[in-house]
Amino acid sequence: MPKEIDYIIPVIVALEDVFNTMLGRTVKRTGLGVMENNYALYPVSGIIGISGKAIGTIVLSMSHHVAQKAAGILLMMDIDETNDDVLDTVGELTNMVAGGAKAKLEAFDLQMNLPNVLSGNNCCLHFPSSARPIASPFQCDWGPLALEIGFSFPTLTK
């Protein structure tokens, strides 16, 4: 059975690549550990379900400020509120991160669902019941963000 690090590192690398390439920003990981609860770390979260030889959830969670700045860069406009454009941008960034990770995790033959976006404090996230979700907080010059990842491997444990 794969270790958490086998699927978390590709997602972290994908996040770093997306922020660097698409937004011109460097993100610095500030931690890594098992999630203490199933609440999103920050109030704007893109969520994408994964299926295949592994099933799970990848969450890209960020502060309002990070989400607004990212949307401003991609849409080439000043944005100072979390509106539909910002939420759409967070969904697209989540899709890019999950897609980049999927390419690095070919052995799991993964398929991705369409992303959903939640906005609000204390959003409850759902992961497969047998997953041990991992949180990896990051910092960039705009503020905090995090990856929250939970996978289970039902086809590999039979």
WOURWO-V103401 format. One record per residue. N is the residue number from 1. PHI is phi in whole degrees, 0 to 359 (* if undefined). OMEGA is omega as a letter, one per 40 degrees, with the letter a starting at -180 (* if undefined). D_LAST is the distance of its C-alpha to the last C-alpha in Angstrom with 2 decimals. Layout:
# WOURWO-V103401
N,PHI,OMEGA,D_LAST
N,PHI,OMEGA,D_LAST
This chain:
# WOURWO-V103401
1,*,a,10.40
2,296,i,13.64
3,274,a,16.50
4,308,a,18.45
5,297,a,21.26
6,297,a,19.35
7,249,i,19.46
8,280,a,22.47
9,303,i,24.99
10,299,i,24.79
11,289,i,25.46
12,298,i,28.34
13,298,i,29.78
14,297,i,29.63
15,299,i,31.52
16,302,i,34.09
17,297,a,34.58
18,296,a,35.06
19,294,i,37.55
20,290,a,39.40
21,286,a,39.62
22,275,a,40.06
23,243,a,41.90
24,65,a,43.55
25,237,i,42.19
26,263,i,40.59
27,250,a,38.03
28,242,i,37.63
29,290,a,34.55
30,246,i,35.83
31,181,i,32.74
32,194,i,28.98
33,187,i,27.10
34,294,i,24.70
35,295,i,26.18
36,280,i,28.20
37,208,a,27.99
38,258,i,26.88
39,263,i,30.34
40,301,a,31.22
41,291,a,33.36
42,228,a,36.00
43,282,i,37.48
44,239,a,36.56
45,227,i,32.87
46,267,a,31.22
47,232,i,27.66
48,224,i,25.24
49,273,a,21.77
50,235,i,19.20
51,221,a,16.36
52,139,i,14.34
53,290,i,11.34
54,232,i,12.48
55,235,a,14.30
56,176,a,17.28
57,221,i,21.00
58,244,a,23.75
59,238,i,27.09
60,252,a,30.40
61,246,a,32.78
62,209,i,36.48
63,291,i,39.89
64,303,a,42.23
65,298,i,44.41
66,298,a,41.70
67,299,a,40.63
68,293,i,44.29
69,295,i,45.14
70,299,i,42.18
71,297,i,43.21
72,300,i,46.81
73,294,a,46.01
74,290,a,43.94
75,264,i,46.40
76,55,i,49.47
77,205,i,51.03
78,278,a,51.73
79,229,a,49.44
80,232,i,50.11
81,213,i,48.01
82,274,a,44.41
83,246,a,44.92
84,300,i,42.97
85,298,i,43.48
86,294,a,41.90
87,296,i,38.88
88,297,i,38.44
89,296,i,38.71
90,297,i,36.04
91,298,i,33.70
92,292,i,34.57
93,298,i,34.13
94,298,i,30.66
95,298,i,29.88
96,295,i,31.31
97,296,a,29.34
98,297,i,25.99
99,296,i,27.05
100,296,i,28.04
101,292,i,24.77
102,303,i,22.84
103,297,a,24.98
104,275,a,24.07
105,245,a,20.29
106,306,a,20.17
107,299,a,17.00
108,268,i,15.03
109,48,a,16.89
110,273,i,18.04
111,240,a,20.30
112,248,i,22.74
113,276,i,24.33
114,287,a,28.03
115,286,i,29.09
116,244,i,30.63
117,231,i,33.23
118,247,i,34.20
119,226,a,37.52
120,147,i,38.63
121,284,i,38.30
122,59,i,35.34
123,291,a,33.04
124,274,a,29.80
125,258,i,26.66
126,241,i,23.33
127,239,i,20.01
128,306,a,16.45
129,300,a,16.38
130,268,a,13.76
131,279,i,15.78
132,250,a,18.52
133,299,a,21.19
134,247,i,23.52
135,247,i,27.19
136,230,i,29.33
137,286,i,32.97
138,227,i,35.41
139,225,i,39.14
140,228,a,41.31
141,293,i,45.05
142,271,a,44.61
143,140,a,42.66
144,271,i,39.17
145,207,a,35.84
146,203,i,32.19
147,254,i,28.65
148,232,a,26.12
149,228,i,22.54
150,219,i,19.25
151,232,i,15.80
152,230,a,12.23
153,231,a,9.24
154,297,a,6.71
155,284,a,5.84
156,265,a,5.75
157,256,a,3.82
158,278,*,0.00
